Amino acid sequence: MTPAAREPRLLLRVLLLTVVAGLLLAFVSDAATLVRRLEAGAAEQRGEPAFYDHPATVRSAAPGTLVRSEELASAPDGMRGWRVLYHSTDRAGADILVSGIIAAPDTASPPAGRTVVAWGHPTTGTAPRCAPSSGIDPFDVIEGLRDLVHAGYVVAASDYSGMGSAGPASFLIGTTEGHNVLDSARAARQLVAAGASDRLALWGHSQGGHAALFAAQLAASYAPELRLQAVAVAAPATELGGLLTADIGDVSGVTIGAYAFDAYSAAYAASRPGLRLEAILTPAGVAALPEMAALCLLGQNSALHVIARPLIGGFLAHDPTTTEPWASLLAENTPGAAAMPVPLFVAQ
């Protein structure tokens, strides 16, 4: 074979070796980054319980006021991240503490500051340990985080009340969720290093879509200093009565129903006379609620299914969509009662 004939093959081999070497280097680099983040996350996880504890004395403060924050070394490359504990309010207007995560680019903020994207997470459970901000990698569960931060946004991710830090129930309780989401954006603005502006976008999935829609409805009256730009939701929990009717015939429907009925019972019992679980659930359903509410959807799904499966067809004694005051609560916590003066994207 002549040198001229060998040259293309030689060039191909060189290119192939170059590509392989590049892939190997990238793999080694990514693996090293992953190990670094997991080691940092494991160390941070050991300190989580103390972070979520309420201070011995807590004075009331404006919603969004930071109680404490800690920067997390486990943040992905290209961003900085913080675990935060901040003031918010529940459905009754009571001052509460809520935890969450803030993430921002690790570069200098532009003069006008960065738009905040407040993220509403999907159902993970309702117990304190089900909080997305806990665990070795709390950033991994924020959908679209890397794309958003790399595009220059600050991302604020609330756990919602009662998760992470102790507090009143919030599951599918629109006003509490909406306040918690809006106040996470306010908390982000207090972190100088995040460079957050007053511009706000809302993004949520499933339960988080429900939270984002309520936040959008409440933004003008509850957080008028924030300039809402747009709202995007994926598979949001909207028509709560219809969703319950459609889903109650499988383990997921029983599980979500148990979370919701337990939360509503806790949040509304004092203000809604006659709100009794026995009015809508079978004795077996009532007995199962505390155990199910203590389990997380992620990590304890099998245990939830063990409890929920025998209840299929035997969970409800009466229809909550027609039994008061449950029917009114489902309607009250269905988003859509107020118009949104910004673009809204809904994906199903």
N, C-alpha and C positions, 0 to 999 in steps of 0.2 A: 504494500500500500504506500502511495506517495505521501510526502509530507503534507501536500495540499489536501489530500483526502482525509488524513488523520486529524487535521486542524479542527473541523467542526465537532468531531467526537470528543477531542480533548477539551474544547470549549464547553461542550455539554457537561462533561464530567466536572469541570471546574465550577460551573454554575450550580450543578446538583450538590456538590460538596458545600458550596457557599450557602445554599438554601438550607441544607440539613444542619450545618453548623449554626446558622442563625436561629433555626427552630429550637435546637438544643439549648442555645444560650437563653432564648426567650423562656423555654420551659424551666430551666434552672433558676432564672431570675424570678419567674412567677412562683415557683415552688418555694424559693427563699422568702419572698414577700408573704406568701400564705403562712409559712411557718412563723415568721415574725409576728404577723397579725394574730394568729391563734395563741401564741405564747403571751402576747400582750393582753389579748382578750381573756385568757384564763386568769391572769393576774388581776385584771380589773373585775372579773366576776367574783373573786373572793372578797372584794371590798363593797359589793353591791348592797348587802343588807343594811349597812350603816348609812349608805347614801340615801336610801329610800325612807329611812326612819324620819319621822317628824321631829323638828327641834323641840327641846323641853318646853320652851315658851315660843309661841308663834303669834305675832301680832297681825291683825288684818292689814291687808295691803291692796293696792290697786291690781286688778286682774292683769296677769302677765308679768308681774314683778318676780324677779328671780329670788329664790331662797338660797339656792346653791347651784354650782355647776362644777364639772370636772372634765378636763380635756382627756380624750381617749386616744392612747397610742395605737389602738387597734384600727383606727380609721384607714380606709383604703388609700392607696397612693393617689396623690393629686388633690387630696382634700384634708380638712381638719374637722374633727367631730367632738361633740360635747354631750355628756349626759346632764340633764337639767331637772331641777325641781322648782316649780313656779306656782304662783297663785292663780286660781281661776274661780269660777262660781258654778254651782250646780243649778238644777232646774228651779229650785226655790229661791235662788239668789244668795245662798250661803257661801261664805268664803271657804275655799277648799284648796288643798295642795295636789298638784298633778305632776307626774314625771314624763320625761320624753327624751328625744334625741334631736340635736341640731347638727347639720353638716353644711360646710361651705368650702369653696375653692381655697387652696393654700396659697393663692397669689394675692397681690394687693387689690383691694376693692376699687372699682371705678369711682370717680368723684360723686356721681349721683347715687351711689350705693347699688345693692343687688336686690332684685325682686325676690320675695320670699314665696316659695311653694309650700303650703301647709298640707301635709299628707295625712289622710285618714286611713288607718290600717284595717284590713278585713278581720273577720272574727278569729280570734286566737284563744278565746276563753273569757272568763270574767273574774277569776281569782287573781290576787296580787302577783303570783309567780308566773302568770300567763302574759305579762307585759312584754311587748316587743323590744323595749329598751334593755331588757335583761339578757343574760346569756353571753356566750363567747363572742358572737358576731352580730350585734344588734343592727348593723348596717345592711346585712344581707337581706333582711325582710322588708326593706323600704323599696317598693317597686319603682324602677326607673331612676334610682338614686344616682348612679354613675353618670348617666346621660344628662340628668338635670344639673348636677354639680359641674360637670365638664362644660356645660353650656353657660355657666356663670351664675346659676341660681343658688340661693340659700334654701335648704330644705329643713322644715320644722316638722317633727313627727311626734305627736302626742300619744301617750299610752291610753288616754281617757281615764277619768276618775275611777278609783278603786282598783286599778291595775298598776303594779309597780309600787307606788305609794298608796297607803290605805286611804280610803275615801268612800263616799256614797256610790251606789250603783249607777252605772251609765249605759248598760247594754241596750241599744236601740231606744234610748231616751234622748230624743232629738235635741232639746235645749241644752242638756248637760254636755253631750258630745260636741255640739256646735260651739259652745263657749270654750271648751277645752281646746278645740282646734284653732280657733281665733286667738286664744291666749298663748298658744305655742308660738305664733308669729310675733306677738308682742314680746315674748321672752327672747326670741332670736334677735330682736332689735337691741336688747340690752347687752348682748355679747359684742363688744366693739370689734373684736377680731373677725367676726362673721361679716361685717360690712352690710348688714341688712337695711333696706330702705323701707318706706311705707307702702310700697307697691306689693300687692298680694294676689296670688293665684291659688286656687283650691283644687286638690286632686285626691280622689279616694276610690277604694275598691270594696264592693260588697257592703259590710257594715260601715266601712270607711266612706263609701259613696253616700250612704245615709247621713253620716256625720258631715261630709262636705256640703251636701245640699242644705242641711239645716244651718251650717255656718254661713252659707251664701245668703239665706233668708234673713239671718240675724245680723249680718255684718254692718249694715248701715246704722242700726240702732244701738248695737252692743259695742262695736269697735269703729266708730265713725272716722277715727284718725287713720285707719288703714284704707288704702285705695284699691278696692277689689277690681281686678282686671278681667278674670275669666275663671270658669269652673269646668273641670273635666271629671267624669265619674265612669267607672266600669262596673257593670252588673250591680247597680245600687239596690239596696233594700228600700223599696218605695211603698207599694200598696201592701202594708203589713198584714192586713186581714186576708187578702188574696194569696199572699205568699204562704201564710200559715195553712190555709186550706189546701193549697197545692202540694205542700211539702210534708205534711204531718204523717203521711203514710209510709215514710221510710226513716232509717236511723238518723239521718242528717236533720230531718224535720223535727223529730222528737228532741234531738240534742239542742238545736237552735231554739225550739219552743221552751225547753227547760231553762236555758240561759235567760230568755226573755221574761218568762213568768216569774222566775226567781228575782230578777232585777226589778220588775215592776212592783212585785209584792213588797220588796225592801224600800223602794223609792216613794211609793204612793200610799202605803198602808195608813200613815198618820193623817193624810189629807183626804182620802177617799173612803168614807165609811162603807162597809159592806164589801170591801175588796178582800175576798177570801179565795184561796187556792181551791178549796173544796167545792166552790161554785162551778169550776170548769174542769177540774182534774179528777181522775179516779183516785181511790185511796192508794193504789200502787204508784200512780203518778206523783202524788203529793209526797209519798215516802222517798221517792227516787231523787227529788229535786236537790236536796242539800249535797248528796254525794256527786251528782252530775255537775253542779255549779262549782265544786272544788277541783274539777279536772280541767286540764287545758286541751283545746282542740288539737294543738300541735304537740306531739310527744306522748299524749295519753289517749289518742284516738281509739285504740283497741279497747281500753278500759271503758271508755264512753259507750262503745258499741255493745259491749257485754251487758251494760245496764239498759241501753235504749232498745235493743232488739226485741226483748220480751214484751216491751210496752207498745210495739206497733199494733195499732187497732185497739189498744186498751189504755191509752194515755189520757185522752179527753173524755170527760163525762158529759160535758155540754159545750156547745159551740161558743168560743170566746168572742167571735165576731157579732154575735147577737145577744150575748149575756152581759148585762151592765154590772159594774162600771168598766169591765174589761173591754167592751166594744168601743167605748168612748176613748179609752187610753190608746187603743190601737189606731184610732182615727187621729187623735191628737198628735201622735208620734209618726204619722205618715207625712213625709215632706210634700211640698207643692202648694201649701196654703198661701204663699206670697210669691209675687213675681220677682224674677231676678233680672236686674238691669245690666247684665253683662252677658257675653257669649257663653253658652252652655253646651258641652259635648257629652253625650251619653253613649256608651258602648255596651252592647248586650251580646 
